[in-house]
Amino acid sequence: MAEEADDRPWRSRMPPVVVPDAPERIHAELDRLSEIQAHREWVIEGLRAHVRNIEHDLELARHRVEELEKHAKNVELQLSGTRAHAENLAEQLAERVRRLAEVEEEARALEQRVRGRRSVRLATHGIFPKVANRSIDAIFALGNRIWSARPDLQRHYPQDHAADFWYWLLWDREGNPDLARVRLPIPDAHLRERVRGGGSEIEYVRSGLVDGWRVDGCLRQGGFDPAAGGALLDFGAGCARVAQYFALYAGRTRVHGCDVDAEAIRWCTDHLDFADFAAIAPAPPTSYGDAQFDAVYAYSVFSHLPEDLHLEWLAELRRITRPGGVVVLTVHGQHVVDEVLAGRALPHLRGPLAAREAALRDRGFAFLPYGALDLRQAGNLGFFESWDLERYGDTFVLEAFVRARWAELFEVVACIPAPDAWQDYVVLRTR
Ligand SMILES: C[S@@+](CC[C@H](N)C(=O)[O-])C[C@H]1O[C@@H](n2cnc3c(N)ncnc32)[C@H](O)[C@@H]1O
């Protein structure tokens, strides 16, 4: 028989089994059995080696998984950092785009006004006589001197355009030591904070001039030219942040301002001579006569009143404005609602406003009294202490409400959605 040991590796393990005197057949059988045994051990050993290999591979795989998990965590961390960075950049970009739109709008308005208006003479006599060395005459005299010496200013602010020149005098004067010396009186920080919620002096001045400029445009849109004379009231003037703009027309237009904030009104009376200021009660009537004014405006007042008071004041404004006169009011409209609900503005209002969203959509009106809010997040805490915070808060008025309820009292000339990204402007005319 041919030897098979070469291709049967277990054969070397087979112990020779020798049974003396046993017949050949038994030896053959014993050989076969020991071969089966040897084969079995060989297979088992092979399997063990295989299992060891698998275990080794498994260990390697486990190790690799751990490394991959660590890597994934790192990537996740990097990703969230990158996401935050991208969100930040997107926010900055959106802010710049918003600002650009504002600047564009201002530039457009400026261009239109430069094109469309004839020469406006400045009537400054008698303005601010109480404030020594700070009269508007002195400011204009200095401004004119500087303007005459600077061709760049002459290009940007043609002298026949009084509003632009006024704007430059107050806006850009900080860069000029002469003008800085004779600047207009500016209220203390706590009064400024009540109407604007903080910010520097120059921001206060700028914001008032920009808002006043927009109100001016709306008054003209309604048919009242503040440069042409008449009686104008700033309702809820506070410390005259917006009214300061209308000092430009003092001497021709009789400017008035009123507010429930007696301290702010006292400051106005003590420091500003271009207008008559009066303190009023928190609810109508005022002591103004029927049809006393040709035009009334209220910036960011109807964005704070509850519905009943808001409608009562509307009726009072109609009473004191002559028939055919103009009323310009600003409100928090759809744009601010969207910003708040998206969490991009006034974050402390998001929850309370979301809870009233259905009613707001249905009626177009929502009032969130400050008494129901956590004012620690809103700032201005000291100021609100003495107020009835169930009757003052944040009010949202959608265009549908204006067209339904305000139209009962006034002709609605225009609803201008948030040109400053904050307040909608509503232009009304008395019938
Ligand atoms: C946000 S401030 C705006 C002030 C000013 N119009 C401005 O834009 O700078 C709201 C003004 O409404 C006045 N106000 C508060 N309650 C009022 C009420 N019941 N009736 C009339 N005005 C009120 C406040 O005193 C405050 O000056």
The ligand as a Gaussian input file, in Angstrom:
#p B3LYP/6-31G(d) Opt

LIG

0 1
 C      -41.282000     103.879000      24.206000
 S      -41.653000     105.447000      24.804000
 C      -41.531000     106.425000      23.347000
 C      -41.255000     107.871000      23.638000
 C      -40.994000     108.747000      22.418000
 N      -42.166000     108.809000      21.559000
 C      -39.786000     108.277000      21.652000
 O      -39.978000     107.598000      20.634000
 O      -38.681000     108.552000      22.075000
 C      -43.382000     105.369000      25.127000
 C      -43.938000     106.650000      25.694000
 O      -45.356000     106.484000      25.940000
 C      -45.662000     107.125000      27.137000
 N      -46.872000     106.539000      27.753000
 C      -46.942000     105.562000      28.645000
 N      -48.195000     105.296000      29.037000
 C      -48.969000     106.146000      28.365000
 C      -50.359000     106.380000      28.353000
 N      -51.195000     105.687000      29.110000
 N      -50.796000     107.315000      27.556000
 C      -49.945000     108.038000      26.778000
 N      -48.611000     107.859000      26.748000
 C      -48.124000     106.931000      27.530000
 C      -44.440000     106.894000      28.008000
 O      -44.337000     107.818000      29.052000
 C      -43.306000     107.002000      27.018000
 O      -42.754000     108.283000      26.960000

